[in-house]
Structures are given as C-alpha cells and as structure tokens.
Amino acid sequence: MEQCTTDAEFAPRVENPEGSSSVLLVCEHASAEMPSEFHSLGLDENALQSHIAWDPGALQTARSMSQRLDASLVYSTVSRLIYDCNRPPEAASAMPERSEDTQVPGNARLTTAQRQARTAQFYRPFESLLTRTLNARDHRTAIVTIHSFTPVYRGQNRSVEIGILHDADSRLADAMLDVAAGYDVQRNAPYGPADGVTHTLRHHALPRGLLNVMIEIRNDLIATPEQCEQMGNVLADWLREAMKICSESSVEDAIR
C-alpha cells in the first residue's frame, strides 16, 4: 500500500497497485475520519458518522470489487466535509457550509487562505496519487468511481437502488445498463452531472479518452460486510461484461 507525502494518517492510498485488471477503482468518500485540529468541524457524533460525512459501505464494496477483478483501488482517507475529493477547489461544495439539512460550523466563512490550505493538504495529494497511478498504466484503463447514497433524502424515499452515472462519455455506462439485472438500476440517478458529482470523471477520464463510469449504491444495500461483499461481486461481474461489450464495439469501429 502506497502513501502520499502528507500527514501519513490522512494520506490518500492505493491498494493492489499491480492489479492486472484494466479497471481502476476510485473511492473519493471512503472515510469519515477528521484530523484532530479540525475539532470535528463543530458537529456531533451522529452527524460525523452519517452519510453527510462519508459514503458508508463504499470502500468495503470497492475492496470486494478490487479482489474480484484484481483491480487497483485509489481512495481518500479524510471526511468529505473536510475536503470532498470529488469536487474541484473552486466549488463551494468542496468544503460545504451546509450538507443536506446540517450546518457545518467549521466550514462557515472560510477564508481564501484556509480553503487553499485544505486543498493543498487533502485534494492535491489525492489528485496527484490518482494521476501517478494512471500514468503508470496503459491506455486500456477504465476509471470506475464507487459511491453510496442515503435511502431517504430530505424526507423523500428513494426507489433507485443503484445509479449508473456518466458525463459526456456514456460508453461504459450504456454497457453496464445493458447488463445490469436484479436491482432497480437507473441512469444518472439519484444525481447527475448537473449536480457536479462527475468531477473525477471529467478531470481524469475525459481528457484521456478513457472509459469511465460512476456507480452509486443505496447504502442500506451495503450496510454489513456480507452485503458489501455480495454487492461488490455483482458490480464486478457487471463491469466485466460491460468492458467486453465496449471492447467489442471498439473492434467493430476499427474495422469500419
């Protein structure tokens, strides 16, 4: 396991860097942890362990996928309330003053210098690690980001169980939607690119022309280690089949 040159406890990490799969898994919201100097951003323990601070079950599911596919996995180790590594530094939601219905006192009225310091401490090392990991691979890489979402948002139940999200390049998402079965699977739900959630895909995949997709899993489906293992295996199988479809399409396009 590799660590970047920042505070070792909160450095981003890569697991299985020598994985043979053409898939590179990314988990930007893997952790709810916060460095002590941020004093929990003024939040109570319930908020700190809730979905506003991280994506419950996402890392365990990504690890299951990593094992099933023999894929490398890059992930953040700091709460997205400190810095959301799926947002660019200029986005207000990178260090949100409010998340859903919760005010985040420690993020209120941050100065430009404070925002720049957090960007340097948390986002730049994550961005750098992901870039270096990509640079060490060949052009066949597909970037797949793994997230989870709450079943109830602002009092509204969400029926979607798995969201398959994409930005301008829908090749891998289209193929996954073709093979997905057994769940309520929807395109660009419960969020989409208009909500600013596809930053990693836009920043790292689109400029390189890489296959890419963002997977959102309703977190009640990955609430236990056993559920994470099962979901990881299901998604890995979908991805394997979707990658085959994309590969076959590329060969057909080349023949034409």
Order of alpha helices (4+ residues) and beta strands (2+ residues): beta-beta-beta-alpha-alpha-beta-beta-beta-alpha-alpha-beta-beta-beta-beta-alpha-beta-beta-alpha
